[in-house]
């Protein structure tokens, strides 16, 4: 069995476990809309999830943008406009102030 993501308009709609032969029957819709994904991230960058984007040119799945201000880097990972502090404190991103707030 393998894991497959159904793609519509570049966005993952659902992820199922199935045999390739069943996908190929068309009983779940157009077989070309189903892309194999890897639960242990061996291929296509990361495991597909609902709402992820399938980047055809790079043949990878990309997580949804966590905040409007974040941008994709050269590795297709979302990065904040300001780097997270590198101390041992717990931080969360504050989109309003475009900064990291400490959990203290």
C-alpha positions as CSV (number, residue, x, y, z in Angstrom):
1,X,0.0,0.0,0.0
2,X,1.1,3.6,-0.7
3,X,-0.1,7.0,0.3
4,X,-1.7,9.3,-2.4
5,X,-2.7,12.9,-2.4
6,X,-5.6,14.1,-4.5
7,X,-4.7,17.3,-6.2
8,X,-7.2,19.9,-7.6
9,X,-6.0,23.2,-8.9
10,X,-2.6,22.5,-7.3
11,X,-4.0,22.0,-3.8
12,X,-4.2,18.7,-1.8
13,X,-7.9,17.8,-1.2
14,X,-7.4,14.5,0.6
15,X,-4.8,11.9,1.3
16,X,-5.5,8.2,1.2
17,X,-3.8,4.8,1.5
18,X,-4.3,2.7,-1.6
19,X,-2.7,0.5,-4.2
20,X,-1.5,2.2,-7.4
21,X,-3.7,-0.3,-9.4
22,X,-6.8,1.0,-7.6
23,X,-5.9,4.6,-8.3
24,X,-5.4,3.7,-12.0
25,X,-9.0,2.3,-12.2
26,X,-10.4,5.9,-12.1
27,X,-12.9,4.9,-9.4
28,X,-11.6,7.9,-7.4
29,X,-11.5,10.3,-10.3
30,X,-8.9,11.1,-12.8
31,X,-5.8,9.0,-11.9
32,X,-3.4,11.9,-12.9
33,X,-4.9,13.9,-10.0
34,X,-3.4,11.5,-7.5
35,X,0.2,12.0,-6.6
36,X,2.1,9.6,-4.3
37,X,3.3,11.0,-1.0
38,X,5.8,9.6,1.5
39,X,4.8,9.4,5.2
40,X,8.5,9.4,6.2
41,X,9.4,12.3,3.8
42,X,11.6,10.1,1.6
43,X,10.4,11.9,-1.5
44,X,8.5,15.0,-2.6
45,X,10.0,17.0,0.3
46,X,7.3,16.2,2.9
47,X,4.2,14.2,3.5
48,X,1.2,15.9,1.8
49,X,-1.6,17.2,4.0
50,X,-4.9,18.8,3.2
51,X,-4.4,22.3,2.0
52,X,-0.7,21.8,1.0
53,X,0.3,22.9,-2.5
54,X,1.8,20.5,-5.0
55,X,4.6,22.4,-6.8
56,X,4.7,20.6,-10.1
57,X,8.0,22.2,-11.3
58,X,9.8,21.0,-8.2
59,X,7.7,17.8,-7.7
60,X,7.2,18.6,-4.0
61,X,4.5,19.3,-1.5
62,X,4.7,22.7,0.2
63,X,3.0,23.4,3.6
64,X,0.4,26.2,3.6
65,X,1.7,29.7,4.3
66,X,1.6,30.1,8.1
67,X,1.3,33.9,8.1
68,X,0.8,36.4,5.2
69,X,4.2,38.0,5.9
70,X,6.2,34.8,5.6
71,X,7.9,33.9,2.3
72,X,9.3,30.8,0.7
73,X,13.0,30.4,0.8
74,X,15.2,28.6,-1.8
75,X,14.3,25.2,-0.2
76,X,10.5,25.9,-0.4
77,X,10.3,26.4,3.4
78,X,8.3,29.3,4.9
79,X,10.5,31.9,6.6
80,X,9.4,34.8,8.7
81,X,10.6,38.3,7.8
82,X,12.5,38.4,11.1
83,X,14.6,35.5,12.3
84,X,13.5,33.8,15.5
85,X,15.7,34.6,18.5
86,X,18.2,31.8,19.1
87,X,17.9,31.6,22.9
88,X,16.1,28.9,25.0
89,X,12.9,30.9,25.4
90,X,9.6,29.9,23.8
91,X,8.4,32.4,21.1
92,X,5.4,32.7,18.9
93,X,5.1,34.9,15.8
94,X,3.1,38.1,16.2
95,X,1.8,39.0,12.7
96,X,0.5,42.4,13.8
97,X,3.9,43.6,15.1
98,X,5.9,41.5,12.7
99,X,8.0,40.2,15.6
100,X,8.5,37.3,17.9
101,X,6.8,37.4,21.3
102,X,8.2,35.6,24.2
103,X,6.0,33.1,26.0
104,X,7.1,34.5,29.4
